[in-house]
Amino acid sequence: MMDSDDAALLRRVGTGDRRAFDVLYARHAPWLVLRLRRRCRDPELAQELLQETFLTVWRAAAGYREDGAVTGWLWAVASRRLIDAHRRIAARPSTVGSVAPEAVSAWSPSAEDEALAGSYDAALERALHRLSPELRAVLQATVLDGLTVRETAMLLGVPEGTVKTRAMRARRELREALS
């Protein structure tokens, strides 16, 4: 029943209903920020991404096509904000001898990575961190979250073929890095 309630809320948000937005935020912000925290170590970045996510929701709610669960759509928006943040951090130039604090947090393992560190050897962990954010996102969704190709495509907002291609590229890059 919550999915239909969420869809109705999102339709109301699309018409500019601030109360519906507040309810949607209260209902979904807690789990979204937890998932974002599992993907990045920096709690401030996770909060910033949560705010960016809901800003995007406010602006794009009218375009929601109801072709999947609202929770999946929300996570797709949030994960794209996370990928964008990783790109911004990676693109920032740093001066010789100093490292920006944001870059350190981007290179630090997430809570999820730390939990899995005991089962991965150091070489694999380094290889995973060298993958582009797009490839890493596909691996996280399919391997860590156990999503299907279709679910991953919906989550990331890309075609299923793109998910398959990225998964294949990620595996190839991991094999090359480990050989």
Buried (B, 14 or more C-beta within 10 A) or exposed (E): EEEEEBBEBBBBBBEEBEEBBEBBBEBBBEEBBEBBBBBBBBEEBBBBBBEBBBEBBBEBBEEBEEEBBBBBBBBBBBBBBBBEBBEEBEEEEEEEEEEEEBBEBBEEBBEBBEEBEEEEEEEBBEBBEEBBBBBBBBBBBBEEBEBEBEBBBBBBEBEBEBBBBBBEBBEEBBEEBEE
